[in-house]
Amino acid sequence: MPILFKKSKELENKIDNYLDQVVQGGLLFREGVKYYLSEEFETFEERLNRIDALESDADEGRREIENMLYEHTLLPDARGDVLGIIENTDEVLNVTAETLTQFSVEQPGFPEEYHKRILDLSEVSISSLDQLVAAIRAYFRDVSRVRDDINKALFYEKEADKIADSIKRQIFQSETITDFSRKLHLRDCVTNIENISDTAEVVCDRLSIAAIKRSV
């Protein structure tokens, strides 16, 4: 980060640690959904507690990064770009934790024939988050790689949209799920999983602009 920051090593470590927590949140989400669907609820709740604690730690780390950016940034434009990227990425982690909390609070009852597709959707949506993190790391280390990582994140986001649409159609066309309110409930749960990749897409858009500015 020498172009953007002075005393950059400490700040770089803070950002790396923060991004590690975002990746860990994705891993916990994947496991949480898997354990929920397999009705291993005690293990599911343990994963939920861990992601809640991780989110709190990440919020503290984000605030430290923001304070350091004001102290060590050489270029005001770069400060604004990095602040926006970190804050938007925090929203992705928040959506991940909130979606797992929704499963705990609302306890959606997905029929077994939907389980594989829900797991597929969770996997693809979190893969978008993972590629976003790779793109952010590239922004600081090798800006020429940002575009490729963003394209991968957007690929997974589009795949998540396709899978989510397919599940929703299946839900509303189902003859075994007869209660319309239940259909709406399951649809909302699918939408929230999908929103993880949609939120990652928003960060990708901002990151893409920041990378172009760094390249010129």
N, C-alpha and C positions, 0 to 999 in steps of 0.2 A: 503493500500500500504506500510506498514512498512518494508517489506523485500526489496523493491526496492528503496524506496525514504526516505529521511529525510524531516522534515517539510511537511509531505505528505498531511495534511488536505486541505491546500490551493490548492495544485495541484490537489487533488482528486475533489474538487469543480469545478475547472476550466474544468477538463475533463468531469465531469457530465454535466455541463452547455453546453459544446460543443456538447456532444451527444444528449442532449435535443434539440438543434438546428437542428441536423441531422434528428431527428424524426419529428420535426415540418415541416421541408422541405418536408418530405414524405407526411405528411397530406395535406400540401398546394398543392402538386402535384396531389394527388387524387382529391381534390376539383377542381383544375384547369381543369383537363381533363373532369370532369363531367360537369362543367359549359360551357366549350368549345363545347362539343357535344350537349348540350341542347340549344346552341346559346345564352347563357346569357353572351355576350362578355364583357360587362362592369365589371361584377363580375369576369369573367375570368382574365381580365387585372389587377384587384385589387389583385387577388391571385398571379399573375406573379410578380407584383411590390413587394409584400411582400416576395416572395421567393428570389428575387434578393437582397433585403435589408438583408434578413436573411443570404444569402450566404456571403455578405460582412462582416457582424458581425462575422460569423463563421470563416472567414479567419483571422480576427484580433484575435479571441480567439485561433485559432490554433497557430499563431505566439507567443502568450503569453505562451502557453503550451510548445512550443519548447524551448523558452528561459528558462523557469523554469526547464525543464528537464536537461539542461546543468548545472544548478546551484545546483539541488537537487538530482540527480541520484547517487546512491551508486555503482551500477554495470554498467559498460559501455555497456555490451551486452544488458542489460535490456533497457538502453536508446535507443539503436538502434532499438530494437523491438518495443518499444512504439512509437518512432518517425515514423517508417514505417507504423504502424497501423493507427496512426492519419492522416498522409499524404495521405494514400490510401483511408481512409474513407472520407477525404475531396474531393477526386475525385468522390466518389459516389454522394455526395451532388452536386458537379458541374454538373455531368451528368443529375441529376434530374432537376436542374434549366435550363440547356441548352436545354433539351428536351421540357420543357414548353415554352421556348423562341421560339423554332422552330415552335410550333403551332401558336404562335402569328405572326411570320414573314412570314411563308410560307402558313398558313391558309389551311391545308389539308382538302379536302371535303370528309369525309367518309360517304358513303350512310348509311341510318338509320339502315339497317339490320346488320351493322358491329358494331354499338354502344355498344351493350352489351358485345361483345367479347373484344372490346378495353377497356372497363371499367374493365372487368375481368383481362385482362393482366396488367393493371395499378395496380389493387389491389394486385395481386400476386407478381408483381415485387417489389412493396413497402413493402410487407410483408417480402420479403427476406432482404430488408434493415433493417426493424424493428428487425428481429431476429439477424442480424449482430450486431446491437447496443446492444441487450441483451447479446450477447456473449462477446462483449468488456467489458461491465460492469462486467460480471462474471470473466473475466480475472484478474481484480483488487480485486474482493471481494471473489470469491469462484471458483478457477480455475478448480475444478472438474466438474463444470456445463458447461464449455466452449464447450465441445464436443457435448452435447445435443443441445445447441443453434445453433452451427454451422450446425449440421445435419438438423435442421429445416430450417435454411437459405438456405442450398443447396437443400432441398426438394422444396422450393418455387422457387428457380432458375430453377430447372428442369421443374417445372410446367409452368413457364413463357416461357421457350423454346418451350414446346409443344403447348401452346396457340398461341404463335407468329407464329410458323410454320403453324398451322392450318389457321390462318388469312391470311398469305401470299399465301397459296395454294388457298384459297377462292378468293383472289384478282386476281390472275393470271388466274384462271379458270372462272372468272366472264364474263358473256356475256353482262352485263349491263355497266361495265366499259370497254369501247372500246378503249380508248386512252392509248397506251402502256406507254407513259411518265407519265400519271397519275397513272398507276399501279406501276411504279417505285417509284414515289413520296410517295404513300401510304405505300409501302413496307418499304421505308427508315424511315418513321415515326414510324411504328411498330417496326422496328429494334432498334430505339433509346429508345423506352419504355423498350424493352427487355434488352437493355444495362445497365439499372439501376441494375438489378439483376445480370447480368454478371460481372459488376464491383464489386458488393458486394461479389461475389464468389472469386474474386482475393484477397480481404481483408481477407476473411475466410481462404484461404490457408495460408496466412502469419500469421494470428492469431493462427491457429492450431499449427504451428511450434513453435511459441512463448510460447503457453500454455504447450507444451511438455517440452520445456526447463525449464519452471518454476516448472514442476512437478517432475523433476529428482533431 
